[in-house]
Amino acid sequence: MGTLIFSATAILVVMGFSNHTLWLAAIVLLFLYVRYGRTGGSASAAGSPGSATPGSGAAAGRTDNNYRAYRDRRDRQARWERRYRRERPLQTRRQERQKQE
């Protein structure tokens, strides 16, 4: 994938000597690749080195990080919902009545 992106960028740069919008397209392509396209290595390096068992590979580290992120999102959503119910009791009762009907 990276080779394809870099060769497309090189082609856009070479063609861009006469058209500057192709230079812009090459920069955007590289930015998108760096921002969203790289999936190897960096996700497993973010976890602590002792978290995965020996021989489990990088996939186990990514799974742990994904589950931890899921738990964090779930807990954050639950806290927000509790706060909403506490701060807006009338709206909460109205929503509960609508669900029952």
C-alpha positions as CSV (number, residue, x, y, z in Angstrom):
1,M,0.0,0.0,0.0
2,G,2.8,2.4,0.9
3,T,4.6,1.7,-2.3
4,L,1.6,2.5,-4.3
5,I,1.0,5.7,-2.5
6,F,4.6,6.8,-2.9
7,S,4.7,5.9,-6.6
8,A,1.4,7.8,-7.2
9,T,2.9,10.8,-5.3
10,A,6.1,10.7,-7.5
11,I,4.0,10.6,-10.6
12,L,1.9,13.5,-9.4
13,V,5.1,15.5,-8.6
14,V,6.6,14.8,-12.0
15,M,3.4,15.7,-13.8
16,G,3.1,18.8,-11.5
17,F,5.9,20.7,-13.1
18,S,3.4,22.2,-15.5
19,N,0.4,22.1,-13.3
20,H,0.7,23.2,-9.7
21,T,-2.6,21.6,-8.6
22,L,-1.0,18.2,-9.1
23,W,1.6,19.2,-6.5
24,L,-1.3,20.0,-4.1
25,A,-2.9,16.6,-4.9
26,A,0.4,14.9,-4.1
27,I,0.6,16.7,-0.8
28,V,-3.0,15.8,0.1
29,L,-2.3,12.2,-0.8
30,L,0.7,12.0,1.4
31,F,-1.2,13.8,4.3
32,L,-4.1,11.3,4.0
33,Y,-1.7,8.4,4.0
34,V,0.2,9.6,7.0
35,R,-3.0,10.5,8.9
36,Y,-5.2,7.5,8.1
37,G,-3.3,4.9,5.9
38,R,-0.6,3.6,8.2
39,T,-1.8,0.6,10.2
40,G,1.3,-1.3,11.1
41,G,3.6,-0.9,14.0
42,S,2.4,2.2,15.7
43,A,-0.7,0.7,17.3
44,S,1.2,-2.1,19.0
45,A,4.0,0.2,20.1
46,A,1.5,2.4,22.0
47,G,0.7,-0.3,24.5
48,S,3.0,-1.2,27.4
49,P,5.7,-3.7,26.6
50,G,4.7,-6.1,29.3
51,S,1.0,-6.2,28.6
52,A,1.1,-9.0,25.9
53,T,2.1,-12.5,26.8
54,P,5.2,-13.8,25.1
55,G,4.5,-15.3,21.6
56,S,1.1,-13.6,21.3
57,G,2.3,-11.2,18.7
58,A,1.3,-7.6,17.9
59,A,-2.4,-8.5,17.2
60,A,-3.0,-9.2,20.9
61,G,-1.7,-5.8,21.8
62,R,-4.0,-4.1,19.3
63,T,-6.9,-6.1,20.6
64,D,-6.2,-5.0,24.2
65,N,-5.9,-1.4,23.1
66,N,-9.1,-1.6,21.1
67,Y,-11.0,-3.1,24.0
68,R,-9.6,-0.6,26.4
69,A,-10.7,2.2,24.1
70,Y,-14.1,0.6,23.8
71,R,-14.4,0.4,27.6
72,D,-13.4,4.0,28.0
73,R,-16.0,5.2,25.4
74,R,-18.7,3.0,27.1
75,D,-17.9,4.4,30.5
76,R,-17.7,8.0,29.3
77,Q,-21.2,7.5,27.6
78,A,-22.6,6.0,30.8
79,R,-21.3,8.9,32.9
80,W,-22.8,11.4,30.5
81,E,-26.2,9.7,30.6
82,R,-26.2,9.6,34.4
83,R,-25.2,13.3,34.5
84,Y,-28.0,14.1,31.9
85,R,-30.6,12.3,34.0
86,R,-29.4,14.0,37.2
87,E,-29.3,17.5,35.7
88,R,-32.5,17.3,33.6
89,P,-35.0,15.2,35.5
90,L,-38.1,16.6,33.7
91,Q,-36.7,15.7,30.2
92,T,-35.7,12.3,31.5
93,R,-39.2,11.5,32.8
94,R,-40.7,12.7,29.6
95,Q,-38.4,10.4,27.6
96,E,-39.2,7.5,29.8
97,R,-43.0,8.1,29.4
98,Q,-42.6,8.3,25.6
99,K,-40.8,4.9,25.6
100,Q,-43.6,3.3,27.6
101,E,-46.3,4.5,25.3
